[in-house]
Amino acid sequence: MRWYVVVIGILLLAAAATFLPPLYERKYRRKRMEHRPNLSDEDIFQQFYAGSEFPKKQVLDFWHQISDVFHVDAGKLRPDDNLNDLCKKRFSIFSDLDALEHFINSKIRKGNRLSEKFETIDNIIQYLLHEARRVQGG
């Protein structure tokens, strides 16, 4: 067998090992949430954040950005969703938790690094809202 066939085979296996687990993780997550009602933005805010002092638009902007990171419908997320349950990091070099950490770090003041440990979607939302308020000087 030619050496380049072996090299190409190894490269293909490495690519599959890198990119297939995140796809499986996202499929698992969507399947896990399929039974949930798909809430509207108004429902999300009224059910989970209406009593907070934060602006509706800001809450929903962060909510949608997090749903984009996790590749799920925003209406299927819930504040008490546990990150360990959402991200089952298997045999992958990276996962959506890595993308989440990058997203959060991009939202906080330059020079600060994420030192918080988050357990739920609500922990992230609350942190981002407080951080946005701090950066705005409020």
C-alpha positions in Angstrom: 0.0 0.0 0.0 1.2 3.4 -0.8 2.3 5.6 2.1 0.0 8.5 1.0 -3.1 6.3 1.3 -2.2 5.6 4.9 -1.6 9.3 5.6 -5.0 10.3 4.0 -6.7 7.5 6.0 -5.2 8.8 9.3 -6.2 12.4 8.4 -9.8 11.3 7.7 -10.0 9.4 11.0 -8.6 12.4 12.9 -11.1 14.7 11.2 -14.0 12.4 12.0 -12.8 12.1 15.6 -12.7 15.9 15.9 -16.0 16.9 14.3 -18.4 14.0 14.8 -18.7 14.1 18.7 -19.9 17.7 18.8 -22.5 16.9 16.2 -23.6 13.9 18.3 -23.7 16.1 21.4 -26.0 18.6 19.6 -28.3 15.9 18.4 -28.5 14.5 21.9 -29.3 17.9 23.3 -32.1 18.6 20.7 -33.6 15.2 21.3 -33.5 15.7 25.1 -35.4 19.0 24.7 -37.9 18.0 22.0 -40.7 17.3 24.5 -40.5 20.8 25.9 -42.9 23.5 24.8 -41.2 26.0 22.5 -41.7 29.3 24.5 -41.9 32.6 22.8 -39.6 35.5 23.8 -42.4 37.0 25.7 -43.1 33.8 27.6 -39.3 33.4 28.4 -39.1 36.8 29.9 -42.4 36.7 31.7 -41.9 33.2 33.2 -38.2 33.6 34.2 -37.1 37.2 34.3 -40.1 39.6 34.7 -39.2 40.1 38.4 -35.6 41.1 37.6 -34.4 44.7 37.3 -32.8 43.9 33.9 -34.1 45.2 30.6 -36.1 42.7 28.6 -34.1 43.3 25.4 -30.8 42.6 27.1 -32.1 39.4 28.8 -33.4 38.1 25.5 -30.3 39.1 23.6 -28.1 37.0 25.9 -30.7 34.2 26.0 -30.6 33.9 22.2 -26.8 34.2 22.0 -26.5 31.3 24.5 -29.0 29.2 22.5 -26.9 29.8 19.4 -23.8 28.6 21.2 -25.7 25.4 22.2 -27.3 25.0 18.8 -30.9 24.7 20.2 -34.1 26.7 19.8 -34.1 29.6 22.3 -37.6 28.6 23.3 -36.5 25.1 24.4 -33.8 26.3 26.9 -34.7 26.7 30.5 -32.9 28.7 33.2 -32.3 25.6 35.3 -30.8 23.6 32.5 -27.6 22.1 33.9 -24.5 22.7 31.8 -23.1 19.2 32.7 -26.3 17.7 31.3 -26.3 19.8 28.2 -22.6 19.2 27.4 -21.6 15.6 27.6 -18.0 16.0 26.5 -17.1 12.7 25.0 -14.0 11.8 23.0 -13.7 15.2 21.5 -11.0 17.8 21.3 -13.5 20.6 21.8 -17.2 20.9 22.8 -19.8 23.5 23.0 -18.6 24.3 26.6 -15.4 25.6 25.0 -17.5 27.7 22.7 -19.5 28.9 25.7 -16.4 29.9 27.5 -15.1 31.8 24.5 -18.5 33.6 24.2 -18.6 34.6 27.8 -15.0 35.8 27.7 -15.8 37.9 24.7 -18.6 39.6 26.7 -16.6 40.7 29.7 -14.3 43.6 30.1 -10.9 43.2 28.4 -8.3 42.1 30.9 -10.7 40.1 32.9 -10.9 36.4 32.4 -13.6 34.1 33.3 -13.1 32.7 36.8 -16.7 31.8 37.5 -17.9 28.3 37.5 -21.4 28.0 36.1 -23.8 25.2 36.7 -27.0 26.5 34.9 -28.1 28.7 32.0 -29.5 31.1 34.6 -26.0 31.4 36.2 -24.6 32.5 32.8 -27.5 34.9 32.1 -27.2 36.5 35.6 -23.4 36.9 35.3 -23.6 38.5 31.8 -26.3 40.9 32.9 -24.4 42.0 36.0 -21.2 42.2 34.0 -23.0 44.4 31.3 -24.3 46.6 34.1 -20.8 46.9 35.7 -19.2 47.8 32.3 -21.9 50.4 31.6 -21.1 52.0 35.0 -24.5 51.2 36.6 
